[in-house]
Amino acid sequence: MAGLEIVAVEGGSDLKAFIDLPWKIYAGHPNWVPPLKKEVRRLLDTQQHPFWEFSERVLFLARRGSEAVGRIAGVIDNHSNEFHNEKMGIWGFFECADDPEAATALFSAVETWVRRKGMTFMRGPLSPSTNYEVGLLVEGFEYPPALMMAYTPPYYQRLVEACGFSKEKDLLAFLIDDEYQLPDWMDRLAERIVRKKGIQIRRFRPEEEDAEFDLIREIYNDSWSDNWGFVPLSVREMQDIQKNVKPFADPDLAFFIYYDDQPAAVCVIFPDMNPLLKRLNGGIGLTGLLKFLLYRHEVRGLRCLMFGVKEKYRQLGIPMLAFHHIYEIARKQKKYQYLEMGWTLEDNESINALVEEAGAKRYKKYRIYRKSL
């Protein structure tokens, strides 16, 4: 076996190799869904993506001779560290052949970098924070990933744990398929809740798009602020998300819940575009646009990306009402055959119990790891 070299990625051919590596790693994994290469490049671009306005990063590539065999990013998220009063270094964007030596060298390079930055522990995978793609898949390998969810090979768990990382938190994903029926008791309870004075549901208003995304951000940052791992979304990050989801978002799949004319909760559901992304295979040129038009009918599922209830409204039964409304949306949108709900924290017992009592199936588990330095 050729000798191992770890190189810091500055750009050019090294950055191209960093972005291209997953196509080699996942060649034997039919459930993997390729990302759009231009979007990966943009997310990593410290001059372009708004995440880097308050963060910094380093990229490493592992090579054996001329062949790239692994990659990793080290990240310092200053917003998160200030919000939680932590000194956390992040690892993310990790991809590696089943090569323990390469994995060990990649993690060692990141550990050295974050230690020099004064960090006291490492957490990951976050690519690059909990507002983006997170977690190592540890259960549910037989299923393809939903939109903006990770898929990683089973052996990654062994590589990561061999480098001294241990579980910090598991994240869960739930599935509702086309056989699903809302339980009668939940149906009746939701109807009673909606009759309560002051409670209203309204759909997303595309004609007021900027104000609507501002409201989504406001409710999200309020409702998730006490959750483990939460990082507030900045104005510029939300504007970036708005621009990127606009081509495929369906306004009928997002809604707000009001109480006494005040915004209390938000739910955002997207069509699961991953079957189409698989067709595109990383590219979106003229051929990609043609594939988009030809194969959009293959988008047959949904992902509930965001649900949050402001703290002051959590005693009103709003999650029950939201679940009922989600079911009504899915039932009316007959072109969709499944809905993934997640992720949720493993110890968010009230929400997880409600989702399972409503008949959703727990079908995937993702793990976040931690290591003291």
N, C-alpha and C positions, 0 to 999 in steps of 0.2 A: 504494500500500500504506500502511495506517495506521501511525502512529508506534509504536515499540516501547517498552514499559514493563516493568521488572522489579520485582516487589513481593515483600517478605518475607511469608510466609504465617503468620498468627497463629492462624487458626481461622475459624469462620463460613463465609461464602460462598466465601472464598478457598480454604479447606481442601476444601470440596466440589468446587470447580473443579479443584483439584490431584488429587483422587481420581478425578473423572469424566473427566479429559482422555484417558486411553487409549482410551476408546470412540470418540472422534473420530479419534485417530491411526490406529487399526487398523481403521477402517471398511472399507477395501479389502483387508484381509489375512485371508483365510478360515481360516488356520491358527492365528491368535491365540486364546488361551483366556482369557476374562475372569476376573480374581480375584474373590473375594467382597469387596464394598466394605467390609463391616463389619470384615473381617479386615485390610484395608489400613489402615483408620482406627485399629484397635487397635494394629497394629504401629507406627504413627507416633505413638501417644499416649505422651508421655513420663511421664505419671502412672500408666499402666496396664501397659505392656509391660516385662518385666524387663530387656530389653537396655539400657534407658535408665538403669538403676540405676548403671551405670558408664560411660555414654556421653552425648554431647550432640549436638544436631543443629540445623540451620536448613533451612527450606524456602523455595524461590523459585519464583515463577510468572511466566512471560513472557506478556504480553498485547499484542495489537494492537487498540486501541480496547477494545471490550467482550469480545473473543474471546480465550480462552486458547489459546496456540500452543505452549507448552513448559513443562516443569517440571524441577526437580532438587532433590536434597537434599545438603547437606554434613554430614558426620558425623565426630566425633572418638570413636574407640573406645579408651578408656583401657586396657582389658584387653589388647587387641592390642598397643598401643604399649609397655606395660610388659613383656609377654611377649617381644617381639622387640627391645626397646630401640630403637624407632624413633620418629620424629615424623611420623606419617602422617595426612594428611587424606583422607577418603573422599568420593567422589561416588557417588551411587546414585539410584534411583527416577527415572532420567532418561527422559523421553519428550518428543519434539519433532516438530513438522511439519518438512518438508524446507525449513527456513528457517535458513540459515547465520548470519544476523545474530542471530536469537533464541538459537541454540545457543551462539554466542560470548559473548553477554551473560550467559547462565545460568552457563556455566563460569567466566567472569570474576568473577561475584558469589560463587561458592563459593570460588574461589582467594583472593579478598580476605579472606573470612571465616576460612578455615583458616590463612592467613598471619598474621592477627592473633592467632590462637590459638597461634602459635609453631611451626607445622608446617613441615617442610622439603620435603615432596613430597606428591603426590596420587596415589591409586590408585582404580581403579574399572572397571566398575560393581560395587559391593557394596551390596546392598540389604537390611539395612545392614552385613552382614559375611559372611565365608565360610561361616558356619553357616546362612545364609538363601539368598536367590536371588542368583546371581552371574553375571557375564560378559555380553559382547555377542556375540550369535550372528553368526558369520562364515562358517560352512558348514553346510548342511543346512536351508535355508529351505523346501524342499519338504515337510518333515515337520512335523507339529504337535508342540508341546512335551509332554514327559512331566511328571508331577506335580512341582511345585516347581522346575521348570527354566524358564529364560527363553526368550522369543521376542521378537526385535526386528527391525525392518525392515532391509533391506540398506543403505539410505542412512545409517544411524546410524554406520557405520564411517567414512564420509567426513566426517560432521559432527565426530566425536570427534577424528579425526586432524588435521583442519584447525585444531583448537584447541590443537595442540602436544603431544598425547598419543601415545605410542608403545607398541608391544606390550611387555608385561612377561612374561606367561605365557599359554599356551593350555591350555584344559581340553577333554577329549575325552569323548564319549558313544558307547557301543556298543549294538548292537541284536542281539537273538536273536529270530527269528520262529518261526512254527509249523512251519516246515520243518526246524528245527534238530535235529541229532543230536550227542550228545556223542562226540568221537573215541574210538575203541576204546582207544588208548594211555592216554588220561586216565582212562577208566573203570577200566582195570586198575591203574593207579598209585594211584588214589584208594582202591580196594579194599585194596591192600597197606598204605596209610597207616592206614586205619581199623582194620586188624588189629594195628597197633602197640600194645603194652601201654601203657595209661594214657590213650589218646585216646578221647574220648566226644563225641557230639553230643546236645544236648537242645533241645527246642523251648521257646519263650517260655511262661511259666506265668502266665496271666491272673489266676489266683487270688492271685498274689503280685506284683501289678502294680507297686506302689511300689518294692519291692526290685529288681524286674527292670529298671525304668528307671534306678535308681541304678547297677546293674551295667553297663547299656549306656553310661551316661555315663562310668563309670570306665574301661572298656575303650577307648572312643572317645578320651578325653583322653590315655590312655597311648599308644595305637597311632598316633595322628596327630600327636603332639607334635613330631616332627622334620620334618613336611611343610611345604613352602612355604605361607605364608598361614594356617597353622593358628591358630585362636583357641580357647582352652578354653571349653567350655560350662559356664556356671554352674549351680548347683543349681536356682535359680529358672527359668532358661531351660529346663532339661530338664523341670521340672514343667509349664511352660507348653506345651511340645511334647507331653508326655504327655496333657494335657487336650484339646489340639486334634486329635490323631490318633485318639483313642479311638473316635469315632463310625464311622470307616471302616477302622481297622487290622484285620488278620487275624492272630491269634496263630499260625496255622500257617505264616506266611511269615517269621517271625523265629526265629533259633536262635543258640545259643552253642556253642562248641567248648571242651572242657576237656582239660587235660593233667595227669595225676596229681592229679585232683580240684581243680585250680586253673583259673579262667576264663582262657582264652588268646585267644579271638577272639569276635567278634560279627558277625552279618549281619542287617540289617533290610531287609525288602522290603515295599513297600506296593502295594496295588492302585492303578493309575493312574486316579485319579478325574477326570482332565481332561475326558473326554467328557461326564461329568455336569456339571462346572463350566461347560462351554460351554452346556449347556441352561439352567443357572440364570442365566447372564448377569449375574452380580454380585449377585444377590439370593437370600435364603434365608428369605423369609416363608412364609405358608401355601401360596402357589402353588409356591414352591421346594420345600417339603416334599413336595407332591404329585408334582412332577417327579422328586424323589429316589426316590420309591417306584415311579413309572412307568418310569423310564429307567435304573435301576441296572444292568439287564442289559446296558447298552451299555458297561459297564466291562469291557473285554476284554484288558487288559494289566497289566503289573507294572513297577514301578521299584525297582531295588536302590538304596536310599537311602544305606546305610551298610555298609561292610565294613572291619574293622580287626583286625589281629593284634598283640598286645603284642610289644614288641621282643625279649624273652627267648625267645619261642616261634617265631621266624621261620625257624628251620632245620629245622622238622618237616614241611614240605610242606603246611601247613594251607591255603594258598590253593587248592591242587589239590583238597583234600578239600571245601572250601567250594563250589567250582565244581561238583563232582559232586553235592553235596547240593542246591544251587540248581536244577540240572537235574532232579533227582528230584522236587523240589517242583513245578516248572513242569509236568513230565510228568503228575503225578498230578492237578494242578489243571487239568482239561481245559477249563474255561471261559475260561482265559487263552490268548491267541494270540501274545503277544510279551512280552519283558522288555527294558527299557532298563537298561544298566549304566553308571553314571556319576554325577557326573563323576570323571575321573582326571586327574592332571597329565600334560602332554605328555611330560615327561622322567622319568616313573615307568616306566622301560623294562621292568622285570621284570614288573610287573602288566599293562601294556599288551600286552606280548608274549604273556603267558599267556592273556589274554582273547582275543587274535586267534588264537593257536594252537588255542584251544578252539572256534573257529569263529564267534565273534561278529564282527559287521561294524562297523567304525568309520564312523559316519554323521553326526556333528555335531561342530562345533568352536566353542568359546566363547573369547572373548579378554578378558584383564584388561590394562588400560592403566595407564601410569605417566607422571608429569610432575614434574620437579624445579621447585621454586619459588625 
